[in-house]
Amino acid sequence: MSVIDSRMTPRDRRAAAEGFTLIELLVVMSLLVILASIGIATYNSSVLRGREAVLKQDLFHMRDAIDQHYADKTKYPLTLQDLVSAGYLRRVPEDPMTGSADTWETIMSEPDPNNPAEEPGVYDVRSGSERVALDGSKYSEW
């Protein structure tokens, strides 16, 4: 028996024509799932791009503060916290890739041959994350 039969009353025909078949519902649900997956992937990618932008900005500001400290005091700070106590930074920023301000990797300066008693200080800073960036490089190499 077909969905709409010639022996049906006009009211029954209208009710039968207004419904959706199982195939139509499955097609619509499949399209919704595909669109949702594309949206989630795009969202996750944009969040990661945002974290990468924050990381680049934080690294720039900390490196600039290290350079200013060296220009003013002719020596590198012993720790990142020294930049805060000297007023070059308000606080040590949180590494957006690890979620902690304690995971920054510091690169110490070479000892000064003219002044061997002076302690080496923080020459550079990098992220403590071993994850790979969207461009294929490691965050710890930035």
KETI-935670 format. One record per residue (C-alpha): residue number from 1; x negated, y negated, z; residue in one letter. Coordinates in Angstrom, 3 decimals, padded with zeros to 6 digits. Example, Ala and Ser with C-alpha at 12.3 -4.5 7.8 and 13.67 -1.06 7.14 Angstrom:
BEGIN
<keza><n>1</n><x>-012.300</x><y>004.500</y><z>007.800</z><res>A</res></keza>
<keza><n>2</n><x>-013.670</x><y>001.060</y><z>007.140</z><res>S</res></keza>
This chain:
BEGIN
<keza><n>1</n><x>000.000</x><y>000.000</y><z>000.000</z><res>M</res></keza>
<keza><n>2</n><x>-001.377</x><y>-003.417</y><z>-000.930</z><res>S</res></keza>
<keza><n>3</n><x>-001.585</x><y>-006.298</y><z>001.471</z><res>V</res></keza>
<keza><n>4</n><x>001.196</x><y>-008.181</y><z>-000.284</z><res>I</res></keza>
<keza><n>5</n><x>003.988</x><y>-005.924</y><z>-001.488</z><res>D</res></keza>
<keza><n>6</n><x>006.777</x><y>-006.992</y><z>-003.832</z><res>S</res></keza>
<keza><n>7</n><x>009.398</x><y>-005.677</y><z>-001.379</z><res>R</res></keza>
<keza><n>8</n><x>008.243</x><y>-008.049</y><z>001.387</z><res>M</res></keza>
<keza><n>9</n><x>010.269</x><y>-011.069</y><z>002.321</z><res>T</res></keza>
<keza><n>10</n><x>008.749</x><y>-014.498</y><z>001.542</z><res>P</res></keza>
<keza><n>11</n><x>008.040</x><y>-014.997</y><z>005.226</z><res>R</res></keza>
<keza><n>12</n><x>006.155</x><y>-011.663</y><z>005.451</z><res>D</res></keza>
<keza><n>13</n><x>004.181</x><y>-012.466</y><z>002.287</z><res>R</res></keza>
<keza><n>14</n><x>003.066</x><y>-015.812</y><z>003.717</z><res>R</res></keza>
<keza><n>15</n><x>001.961</x><y>-014.183</y><z>006.993</z><res>A</res></keza>
<keza><n>16</n><x>-000.005</x><y>-011.505</y><z>005.123</z><res>A</res></keza>
<keza><n>17</n><x>-001.686</x><y>-014.077</y><z>002.841</z><res>A</res></keza>
<keza><n>18</n><x>-002.795</x><y>-016.303</y><z>005.755</z><res>E</res></keza>
<keza><n>19</n><x>-005.008</x><y>-013.684</y><z>007.454</z><res>G</res></keza>
<keza><n>20</n><x>-008.674</x><y>-012.907</y><z>006.802</z><res>F</res></keza>
<keza><n>21</n><x>-010.022</x><y>-009.542</y><z>005.801</z><res>T</res></keza>
<keza><n>22</n><x>-012.777</x><y>-007.819</y><z>007.726</z><res>L</res></keza>
<keza><n>23</n><x>-015.220</x><y>-008.354</y><z>004.841</z><res>I</res></keza>
<keza><n>24</n><x>-014.559</x><y>-012.104</y><z>004.824</z><res>E</res></keza>
<keza><n>25</n><x>-015.163</x><y>-012.303</y><z>008.568</z><res>L</res></keza>
<keza><n>26</n><x>-018.413</x><y>-010.318</y><z>008.269</z><res>L</res></keza>
<keza><n>27</n><x>-019.683</x><y>-012.571</y><z>005.479</z><res>V</res></keza>
<keza><n>28</n><x>-018.941</x><y>-015.707</y><z>007.506</z><res>V</res></keza>
<keza><n>29</n><x>-020.555</x><y>-014.267</y><z>010.640</z><res>M</res></keza>
<keza><n>30</n><x>-023.655</x><y>-013.259</y><z>008.645</z><res>S</res></keza>
<keza><n>31</n><x>-023.994</x><y>-016.779</y><z>007.254</z><res>L</res></keza>
<keza><n>32</n><x>-023.678</x><y>-018.267</y><z>010.740</z><res>L</res></keza>
<keza><n>33</n><x>-026.384</x><y>-015.962</y><z>012.086</z><res>V</res></keza>
<keza><n>34</n><x>-028.733</x><y>-016.854</y><z>009.212</z><res>I</res></keza>
<keza><n>35</n><x>-028.182</x><y>-020.592</y><z>009.717</z><res>L</res></keza>
<keza><n>36</n><x>-028.676</x><y>-020.277</y><z>013.490</z><res>A</res></keza>
<keza><n>37</n><x>-031.984</x><y>-018.409</y><z>013.013</z><res>S</res></keza>
<keza><n>38</n><x>-033.261</x><y>-021.072</y><z>010.635</z><res>I</res></keza>
<keza><n>39</n><x>-032.265</x><y>-023.771</y><z>013.123</z><res>G</res></keza>
<keza><n>40</n><x>-034.005</x><y>-022.062</y><z>016.034</z><res>I</res></keza>
<keza><n>41</n><x>-037.210</x><y>-021.551</y><z>014.040</z><res>A</res></keza>
<keza><n>42</n><x>-037.218</x><y>-025.205</y><z>012.983</z><res>T</res></keza>
<keza><n>43</n><x>-036.599</x><y>-026.329</y><z>016.561</z><res>Y</res></keza>
<keza><n>44</n><x>-039.451</x><y>-024.194</y><z>017.943</z><res>N</res></keza>
<keza><n>45</n><x>-041.811</x><y>-025.513</y><z>015.268</z><res>S</res></keza>
<keza><n>46</n><x>-040.925</x><y>-029.127</y><z>016.035</z><res>S</res></keza>
<keza><n>47</n><x>-041.446</x><y>-028.583</y><z>019.785</z><res>V</res></keza>
<keza><n>48</n><x>-044.896</x><y>-027.132</y><z>019.085</z><res>L</res></keza>
<keza><n>49</n><x>-045.762</x><y>-030.051</y><z>016.791</z><res>R</res></keza>
<keza><n>50</n><x>-044.750</x><y>-032.431</y><z>019.570</z><res>G</res></keza>
<keza><n>51</n><x>-046.988</x><y>-030.660</y><z>022.094</z><res>R</res></keza>
<keza><n>52</n><x>-049.870</x><y>-030.799</y><z>019.641</z><res>E</res></keza>
<keza><n>53</n><x>-049.349</x><y>-034.543</y><z>019.185</z><res>A</res></keza>
<keza><n>54</n><x>-049.358</x><y>-035.069</y><z>022.964</z><res>V</res></keza>
<keza><n>55</n><x>-052.537</x><y>-032.982</y><z>023.271</z><res>L</res></keza>
<keza><n>56</n><x>-054.313</x><y>-035.078</y><z>020.626</z><res>K</res></keza>
<keza><n>57</n><x>-053.229</x><y>-038.286</y><z>022.323</z><res>Q</res></keza>
<keza><n>58</n><x>-054.296</x><y>-037.087</y><z>025.797</z><res>D</res></keza>
<keza><n>59</n><x>-057.686</x><y>-035.966</y><z>024.499</z><res>L</res></keza>
<keza><n>60</n><x>-058.183</x><y>-039.345</y><z>022.794</z><res>F</res></keza>
<keza><n>61</n><x>-057.354</x><y>-041.278</y><z>025.991</z><res>H</res></keza>
<keza><n>62</n><x>-059.537</x><y>-039.116</y><z>028.239</z><res>M</res></keza>
<keza><n>63</n><x>-062.487</x><y>-039.296</y><z>025.827</z><res>R</res></keza>
<keza><n>64</n><x>-062.038</x><y>-043.052</y><z>025.596</z><res>D</res></keza>
<keza><n>65</n><x>-062.012</x><y>-043.305</y><z>029.407</z><res>A</res></keza>
<keza><n>66</n><x>-065.208</x><y>-041.205</y><z>029.586</z><res>I</res></keza>
<keza><n>67</n><x>-066.869</x><y>-043.534</y><z>027.056</z><res>D</res></keza>
<keza><n>68</n><x>-065.739</x><y>-046.637</y><z>028.969</z><res>Q</res></keza>
<keza><n>69</n><x>-067.061</x><y>-045.159</y><z>032.223</z><res>H</res></keza>
<keza><n>70</n><x>-070.424</x><y>-044.494</y><z>030.584</z><res>Y</res></keza>
<keza><n>71</n><x>-070.548</x><y>-047.988</y><z>029.048</z><res>A</res></keza>
<keza><n>72</n><x>-069.781</x><y>-049.628</y><z>032.413</z><res>D</res></keza>
<keza><n>73</n><x>-071.878</x><y>-047.472</y><z>034.751</z><res>K</res></keza>
<keza><n>74</n><x>-074.469</x><y>-045.991</y><z>032.348</z><res>T</res></keza>
<keza><n>75</n><x>-073.677</x><y>-042.500</y><z>033.580</z><res>K</res></keza>
<keza><n>76</n><x>-070.944</x><y>-039.979</y><z>032.906</z><res>Y</res></keza>
<keza><n>77</n><x>-068.339</x><y>-039.193</y><z>035.568</z><res>P</res></keza>
<keza><n>78</n><x>-068.998</x><y>-036.034</y><z>037.573</z><res>L</res></keza>
<keza><n>79</n><x>-065.375</x><y>-034.856</y><z>037.255</z><res>T</res></keza>
<keza><n>80</n><x>-062.182</x><y>-035.946</y><z>035.536</z><res>L</res></keza>
<keza><n>81</n><x>-060.860</x><y>-036.964</y><z>038.946</z><res>Q</res></keza>
<keza><n>82</n><x>-063.673</x><y>-039.547</y><z>039.133</z><res>D</res></keza>
<keza><n>83</n><x>-062.058</x><y>-041.313</y><z>036.171</z><res>L</res></keza>
<keza><n>84</n><x>-058.871</x><y>-041.633</y><z>038.213</z><res>V</res></keza>
<keza><n>85</n><x>-060.590</x><y>-042.872</y><z>041.368</z><res>S</res></keza>
<keza><n>86</n><x>-062.616</x><y>-045.397</y><z>039.332</z><res>A</res></keza>
<keza><n>87</n><x>-059.431</x><y>-046.723</y><z>037.700</z><res>G</res></keza>
<keza><n>88</n><x>-060.088</x><y>-045.588</y><z>034.126</z><res>Y</res></keza>
<keza><n>89</n><x>-057.046</x><y>-043.255</y><z>034.186</z><res>L</res></keza>
<keza><n>90</n><x>-053.900</x><y>-043.414</y><z>036.303</z><res>R</res></keza>
<keza><n>91</n><x>-053.920</x><y>-039.642</y><z>036.636</z><res>R</res></keza>
<keza><n>92</n><x>-055.432</x><y>-036.656</y><z>034.901</z><res>V</res></keza>
<keza><n>93</n><x>-052.792</x><y>-035.731</y><z>032.323</z><res>P</res></keza>
<keza><n>94</n><x>-051.228</x><y>-032.299</y><z>032.201</z><res>E</res></keza>
<keza><n>95</n><x>-052.482</x><y>-030.098</y><z>029.380</z><res>D</res></keza>
<keza><n>96</n><x>-049.321</x><y>-029.635</y><z>027.254</z><res>P</res></keza>
<keza><n>97</n><x>-050.495</x><y>-026.201</y><z>026.090</z><res>M</res></keza>
<keza><n>98</n><x>-051.099</x><y>-024.746</y><z>029.556</z><res>T</res></keza>
<keza><n>99</n><x>-048.744</x><y>-026.890</y><z>031.638</z><res>G</res></keza>
<keza><n>100</n><x>-051.403</x><y>-027.758</y><z>034.216</z><res>S</res></keza>
<keza><n>101</n><x>-053.783</x><y>-030.643</y><z>034.853</z><res>A</res></keza>
<keza><n>102</n><x>-056.369</x><y>-028.231</y><z>036.293</z><res>D</res></keza>
<keza><n>103</n><x>-057.050</x><y>-026.233</y><z>033.114</z><res>T</res></keza>
<keza><n>104</n><x>-058.973</x><y>-028.834</y><z>031.142</z><res>W</res></keza>
<keza><n>105</n><x>-062.387</x><y>-027.558</y><z>030.049</z><res>E</res></keza>
<keza><n>106</n><x>-065.094</x><y>-030.110</y><z>030.665</z><res>T</res></keza>
<keza><n>107</n><x>-068.341</x><y>-030.213</y><z>028.710</z><res>I</res></keza>
<keza><n>108</n><x>-071.203</x><y>-031.513</y><z>030.740</z><res>M</res></keza>
<keza><n>109</n><x>-073.839</x><y>-033.902</y><z>029.407</z><res>S</res></keza>
<keza><n>110</n><x>-077.447</x><y>-032.914</y><z>028.901</z><res>E</res></keza>
<keza><n>111</n><x>-079.783</x><y>-033.768</y><z>031.793</z><res>P</res></keza>
<keza><n>112</n><x>-081.573</x><y>-037.089</y><z>031.339</z><res>D</res></keza>
<keza><n>113</n><x>-085.324</x><y>-036.434</y><z>030.926</z><res>P</res></keza>
<keza><n>114</n><x>-086.066</x><y>-039.975</y><z>032.159</z><res>N</res></keza>
<keza><n>115</n><x>-084.078</x><y>-039.419</y><z>035.357</z><res>N</res></keza>
<keza><n>116</n><x>-084.156</x><y>-035.728</y><z>036.363</z><res>P</res></keza>
<keza><n>117</n><x>-082.580</x><y>-036.419</y><z>039.763</z><res>A</res></keza>
<keza><n>118</n><x>-079.340</x><y>-037.648</y><z>038.181</z><res>E</res></keza>
<keza><n>119</n><x>-076.578</x><y>-035.068</y><z>037.948</z><res>E</res></keza>
<keza><n>120</n><x>-075.098</x><y>-034.347</y><z>034.513</z><res>P</res></keza>
<keza><n>121</n><x>-071.563</x><y>-035.638</y><z>034.102</z><res>G</res></keza>
<keza><n>122</n><x>-068.503</x><y>-034.928</y><z>032.004</z><res>V</res></keza>
<keza><n>123</n><x>-069.439</x><y>-035.693</y><z>028.410</z><res>Y</res></keza>
<keza><n>124</n><x>-066.325</x><y>-034.279</y><z>026.685</z><res>D</res></keza>
<keza><n>125</n><x>-063.046</x><y>-032.577</y><z>027.506</z><res>V</res></keza>
<keza><n>126</n><x>-061.028</x><y>-029.885</y><z>025.726</z><res>R</res></keza>
<keza><n>127</n><x>-057.831</x><y>-027.953</y><z>026.246</z><res>S</res></keza>
<keza><n>128</n><x>-058.021</x><y>-024.806</y><z>028.355</z><res>G</res></keza>
<keza><n>129</n><x>-055.615</x><y>-022.955</y><z>026.071</z><res>S</res></keza>
<keza><n>130</n><x>-056.865</x><y>-020.120</y><z>023.878</z><res>E</res></keza>
<keza><n>131</n><x>-053.756</x><y>-020.273</y><z>021.676</z><res>R</res></keza>
<keza><n>132</n><x>-053.973</x><y>-021.011</y><z>017.972</z><res>V</res></keza>
<keza><n>133</n><x>-052.592</x><y>-024.261</y><z>016.565</z><res>A</res></keza>
<keza><n>134</n><x>-050.287</x><y>-024.584</y><z>013.571</z><res>L</res></keza>
<keza><n>135</n><x>-053.286</x><y>-025.467</y><z>011.387</z><res>D</res></keza>
<keza><n>136</n><x>-055.095</x><y>-022.232</y><z>012.377</z><res>G</res></keza>
<keza><n>137</n><x>-057.689</x><y>-023.734</y><z>014.740</z><res>S</res></keza>
<keza><n>138</n><x>-057.854</x><y>-023.074</y><z>018.474</z><res>K</res></keza>
<keza><n>139</n><x>-056.669</x><y>-025.778</y><z>020.863</z><res>Y</res></keza>
<keza><n>140</n><x>-059.860</x><y>-025.278</y><z>022.869</z><res>S</res></keza>
<keza><n>141</n><x>-061.892</x><y>-026.424</y><z>019.848</z><res>E</res></keza>
<keza><n>142</n><x>-060.155</x><y>-029.795</y><z>019.410</z><res>W</res></keza>
